[in-house]
Amino acid sequence: MPPTGRFPLNNGALGISFADVNGVPTVSDIDKDTCQIEMVAIGYRFLSLTLDNGAILENMSTFELVEALQRSRDHRSRYLKLELCLPASTVVILPPGPHGLILTDREEDGRPMVVGVVPGYSGEIRVGMMVDRLRTSDGLEIAGGYSARVYSDVLSSSEGQSQRTVTLVSPETTPSLKSRVLPSFQQVSIGPGSATDLGLSSLGDNCTITSGDSLGAMQRGFRVHTLTTEEGHQFRNVPPDVMTQLLDLTADQTGRSIVLKNPEKLSGAAPLSLLSQWKMALPDRGTASDLGLTFDGSPTARLVGVSRSSPLNAYLNSSGSSSSMIVTKVSWDGTAGPEVEGL
């Protein structure tokens, strides 16, 4: 049985609200500015009310309890006895920043359990409750049988999002079925590391992440759509083997990012070989000759050669793709120049 507590009450309003839960008055809301009981928490269940004349009131409905508290508000010596229970469920919205939850897998069944919270959420997040569902503002939603590590990783990786909604339930509540809904896309910053280090060495068709450990377990099923390097180069819709080579080539970089897209929300996607786009950031000055680039072809310009001294050599020659590239656009960042197509 849960422990119980006997709390002295001053005269006046309590600063707490009760709601009926399975026929028992249960603490449902707390006004932190006026609450008389410092240690009360949402989910505590009513057992008895002792008045200053010694009368003990038990087995009351929520309406009867509220009425009794109002009628006895001028009593100088009242005691409220509560059963210190966890609420059946509660929904908490976390603001941007560190989530403040310490989670672990419960030994008997592996369910993710709250074992610690930072100050500020103590009235909503109770130690001992189970994480049952998590939804981030970008549309990712996971529920049910994921581990504490997975929930913690998703919360940590979404610190910059406007809000994250966490559903907590008591240990006695049946958990939700394990499920996952991917958002339309995610942009993920990646630190140094090769494709193998990142868990992306075995991408599936259309660069689909197949490993549950790639960039966090929740990324499995996404398609790696775009890689951006710290120099500003962008590689979009490239084949899996080329993406792996590019990740290995930039393994020492700290400023890379990738855009992940949900294949289920991409309609009419053509084969990658027809859609691959390479956006190469060029130095501020220099002709094609200075950059070690050779073009040919009419009416469409085609890249036909890249010298070993070219600043783009490592990217263009290592992938073996330079001989098949056509130039679709030349543009300048900001207002430095026009955007030219049809060369």
N, C-alpha and C positions, 0 to 999 in steps of 0.2 A: 504494500500500500504506500501511496505517496506520503511524505511527512506533512504535518499540520503546523499552523502558526496561530497564536492568539495575540491579536493586535489591539492595543488601547486606542480609543477614539476620543478626541476632544469634541466639544459641542460645535455645531455648525456643519457645513457641507463637507463631504468626504473627499471630493475631487476625483472620484472613480465612478465608472458606470458598469452596470451589470446587464448581461443578456442571457436569455434562456438557452442552455446547451443540454440537450437530452433531459430536459425537465429540471435542471439544476442551475440556479443563478451563478453565473460565471463572470469574472472580471473581463470586460470587453474593451475598455478604454480608460486611459489614465491622463488626468490633467496635471502635468508635472509642476505647474505653478501653484496649485491649490491642494494637491494630494496630501492627506494627513498621514498615510502609511508609507514610510520611506522604502520598505522592502517589498511592497506589493508588485505583482507582475501580471500581465495579461495571461489569462488561462487559469488563475487561481479560482477554486470552487468554494462556494459558501457552505459552511457547516452549521454555524449557530451565531446568534447575536445575544449578548448578555447585557441587560439594562442595569441602571444604577440602583434599582430596587431589588436586584438579584434574580429577576425573571430571565429565563433562558428560552429563546425562541429558535426552534429548529424546524426542518422539513417544510420550509416556506417556498412558495413560487417566487419568481423574480419580481412580479408586481407586489406581492405581499412584503418581500424584503425591502424594496424601495419605499413602500408606504411606512413600514416600521422605522426605517432610518429617518425619514422625514418627521414622523411624529415624535421621535426621541432626540431630535437634533439639539434640544436644550439640556439634555442630560449631561452631567459633568463626568460621569464614569461609565463608559460603555466599552464592551470588548467584542471584537469581531473575530470569529474563528474561521480560518480558511484552510482548505486542503491545497497544498502547494503543487498544483498540477501544471503540466505544459498544455498550451492550447492545442486543439485538434489540428488547426492550420492557421497560418498567418502569411500575408503577402507583404514583402518589404521592398521598397524602391531605393536602390543605392545611387547616390549622386556620383559624378565623375571623381576619379581619384582612387587611392587604395581602398579595397573593399572591406578590410578590417575583420574578416572572418578567419578563424583558425579551424580547419576541418580535418577530420581523420576518418578512416573506414572503421565502422563498428565491428568489433572482433567476431561477434556471433553470426552476422549476416552480410558484412561488407558494405552496408548502407553508409553514405556520407553523413557524418554527424558533426554538429557544431560543438567544439570543445573550448572555444574562447572567442571573445569579441572585444573590440576596442571601445573605449567610452564613447557614448553618443548614440548607440543603437540598443542599449540595454533594455529599453522598454518594448522593443519590437522583436529583437533577435534573442532567443533564449538558449543558453547552453543546454545541450541534450536533445535539441530538435534536429530533425533530419532534413537535408536539402532534397527537395522532391522535383523542383523544376527551376529552370533559369532561362530567361529571355533577355537578349541584349537589344539595344536600340537599332542595330543594323539588321535585325531580323533573325539572328541565330537563336534557336530554341532547342534545349535538350531537357529530357525528363527521364525519371526512373533510374535504372540500374547502372549509372556511370559512377566511377570512383571519385573519392574526395579530391584526388590529384587532378582529374579532368575538370571538375567544377572549379577548383582553385585556379587552374591554368586559364580557363575561359574568363573568369573574373579578372585575373591579372592582365590578360591581353586586351581587355576591353575597358581599361581604366580611363581612356580618353573619351568614351562615349557618354552621351548626355544622361542616360540612366540605364540601370540594369534591374530587372524585376526578378526577385527570388521568392519562390514559394517554399515555405518550411512547414513540416508536419510533425506531429508527435510520433514517437516510436511505435505506438499502438495503431497508427493509421496505416492502412494498406498502401504501399507505394504505387506510384503511377507506372504504367508499362514503359519499358525503355524505348525511347523514340528520339528522333533528331530531325530538325527542319533547318536546312541551310539557307542563308540569305542569298540575295541575287549576286552579290559580289562582296569581297573584302580586300582591303589593301593592307599588306603585312610588311613591316620593316624586318629585314633579316640581317643579322650580323655576319661576321666572317665565318667561312666554312664552305667546304666543297659540297657537291650534290649529295655525296654519301653522308657527310656530317649532318646535313639538313634532312636526311631521310628521303631525298628526291632523286635517287640514282636509278630507280626503276619505275619511271612514270608510265602510265598506261596510254591507250589510244587518246589522241587529242590532248596529251599532257595532263591526263587525269591522275590525281594523287591516289595511289592504291594502298599505301601503308598507313596503318593507324597511328604510327609514331611520327609521321611527317609534320613538322611545324606545329605539333600539338595534335592530339587525337581528333579534334573536331574538324580538321581540315580535310580529312579523308573524303573523297568524292568530289572535291572541287577540281576545277581545271585551271592549271597555271596559264594565265592569259597573257600577262606582260611582265617582263623583267626590266627594271630600270637600274642602271649602274650609277656609281657616285659621280662619274663624269657627265651624266645626263643622257647616255645612250639608252634607247628603248627598243626592246625586242618583243614583238607582239605576234601571237599565234604561230610560234615556231614549232617544228616537230620535236618530239620528246628527246631524241638523241642530241639535237642541236641545243636545246635548253639545258641539258645536262652538261654539255661542253662549255656553254656560256657561264653556268654556275661555277664550274671548276676553274675557268679562266679568271673569274673575279673573286675567287675564294678569299683573298686577302683584304677585300674592301669592307668597310664598316658602314657605308651609306647606301646599301642596296635596298630595294623594295620590290615586291611582286604584287600583282593584282590577280586575285583568285575569282573565278566566276563559277556559278552553279550551272552545270550542264542542263539540268532540268528546266532552267528558265532561259535557255538560249534557243530561239526558234530558227529553224532553217539554216543551221550552221553548215557552211561549206567545208570541204577538207582543208586541213591546215596548209597544205602545199599551195593552195590557191589564195590564201589569205595572209600569208606571212608578210609582216612589215617590219623593216629595220629603220629606225630613226636615229641617225648618227649625228652626234654633236661635234661640229667642226671647230677648229681654232678660229679666232677672230680674223686673222689675216692669212692669205695664201691662195695661190691658184691651184687648179687641179694637179698641175705638175709638181708644185711645192708640196702638196699633200700626198703625192705618190699614187694618184688615182688616174686611170685611163678609161675613157668613155668612147663608145662607138654606137652606131646604129641609127637608122632613120626609118620611119618618122619618130620612133621612140628611142630615147637615149638608154644605153645599156652599159653597166659597169663591166669592163672586160679585163681589167688588170689592177692589181694592188701591189706596189713595191714593198720590199722588206723594210724599207725605211719609213713607210707610211705610219702615222700615228694610229691608223685604223687597221694596220696589218694583223695584229693579234686577233682581232674580232673577225675580220672578213676572210682571212686565209685559213684560220684554224678550223672554221666550220665547213670550209669547202663550198660555201654558198655564193661567193662573189661572182662567179661566172654566169650565174642564172638570175642576177638582179637587174631590174629595170628601175630607172629613176622616175618616181611619180611626182615629186614635189621638192622644191628648194625654198626654204623660208628662213627668216631672221627672227630672233627673239625680240620681244618688245616692239619698239618703233624704228628699229635700225634699218629696215628695208622692206621690200614687198614680198609677197608669197607668189612663187612662180610654179605653174604646172604645165603639163603638155610639152615638155622639152624633148 
